[in-house]
């Protein structure tokens, strides 16, 4: 037995060593989904930018906005010129009315920062520029940004995705070049309007967690923020245009179900669960049986038998013999149902029977008295026989 245990332990150890040597842990894959979500810390989300922005503007308060500019813009509250409208999105599709409100907001001295690889035609015409749009790609190389006071460019290495989008047909007399991509194309420009400025940026992935957390790339965000006036006390983080895909629609944030069904694993799990539930319902229909009829409550056959015998002897007029038969059946019933000896019909018997049958002690005592009277070979009158019958019947009905 001892050798067997040693062999088993040795085999387990050898197997564990082989598993450790030959089975390598799978390399964790990077989540490459581009969502640009401020509340998520995945590589291509924006939690670093969202949480860092207040630090670059004297700890300005951040307000998340999901309304159109017409609904949140107020001339009086924007007149201090210390607010930044900050938008990072995969598409910017305003209409002319929304752009006019943004222009009024800027003219009062506020700043509008928009980072997107796609401007719709309304926005391009309004700003008087064009834009080359392309899908994001890997191996982007470096990103360059101006260093105040615009004396040189600072390079930041990007090992992840970037958008190969850039601005074209830019009038240098009205726009200031603030940044370029790896190919030297403009991806960050500024235009003044009244007391404030528009900042247009074509690659939102340069503000994603993956890029900013690589080496010292967080300085890219710091330098981009330093190009704007620092005395800002409020930041409007906009999510209205994130859900607005055309210039003539009123965007609505996606419902929780649409977000969940956008996740492939959840969608498949839901469909499989629904299929299994449907299969269960189909099989359950086949297994349905006819309803089983309800059974009547069991009858007290002893009571019925006693009644039958009673009627037989009563018709003969033999009251004493009938009473003895009734007593015999009652005592047999007590022995079989409650397992009580009926040899001595004394006080102990009365208490024991009353307790087990749940029958009143006085009524039990009266019934036992009748039994004792019958066993004494006393003559039973017809009137007394009726009393005995009623006493025994009450007991039978109580115990049935």
Helices and strands as residue ranges (DSSP letters): H 2-22, H 47-56, E 61-65, H 69-72, E 83-88, H 96-107, E 111-115, H 121-127, E 130-132, E 136-137, E 141-147, E 152-158, E 162-163, E 166-168, E 175-180, E 186-193, E 196-201, G 204-207, H 209-212, H 218-226, E 234-238, H 256-261, H 264-286, H 301-316, H 319-338, H 347-357, H 361-375, H 382-399
